[in-house]
Amino acid sequence: MAGADDHGSSVAAWAAVVVIIIAFIVGGIAIVLANWTMFWVCVGVVVVGGIIGKLGGMARGGVPPH
């Protein structure tokens, strides 16, 4: 587990954040365009982003052991 001083500053955390932010942006555009298929795909990508963060964190995600 990452220490209290890390604040999520790891490769795994950044990868998850980038994937989720892109999915939110594209999902927002999908809502404006009323493209519900693209919206639900983006919802799935958000879930995948969370999984990426969790698996990366479990693999230490670049955080040095304390």
Secondary structure in CASP SS format (residue, H / E / C, confidence):
PFRMAT SS
TARGET T0000
AUTHOR 0000-0000-0000
METHOD secondary structure of the structure
MODEL  1
M C 1.00
A C 1.00
G C 1.00
A C 1.00
D C 1.00
D C 1.00
H C 1.00
G C 1.00
S C 1.00
S C 1.00
V H 1.00
A H 1.00
A H 1.00
W H 1.00
A H 1.00
A H 1.00
V H 1.00
V H 1.00
V H 1.00
I H 1.00
I H 1.00
I H 1.00
A H 1.00
F H 1.00
I H 1.00
V H 1.00
G H 1.00
G H 1.00
I H 1.00
A H 1.00
I H 1.00
V H 1.00
L H 1.00
A C 1.00
N C 1.00
W H 1.00
T H 1.00
M H 1.00
F H 1.00
W H 1.00
V H 1.00
C H 1.00
V H 1.00
G H 1.00
V H 1.00
V H 1.00
V H 1.00
V H 1.00
G H 1.00
G H 1.00
I H 1.00
I H 1.00
G H 1.00
K H 1.00
L H 1.00
G H 1.00
G H 1.00
M H 1.00
A C 1.00
R C 1.00
G C 1.00
G C 1.00
V C 1.00
P C 1.00
P C 1.00
H C 1.00
END
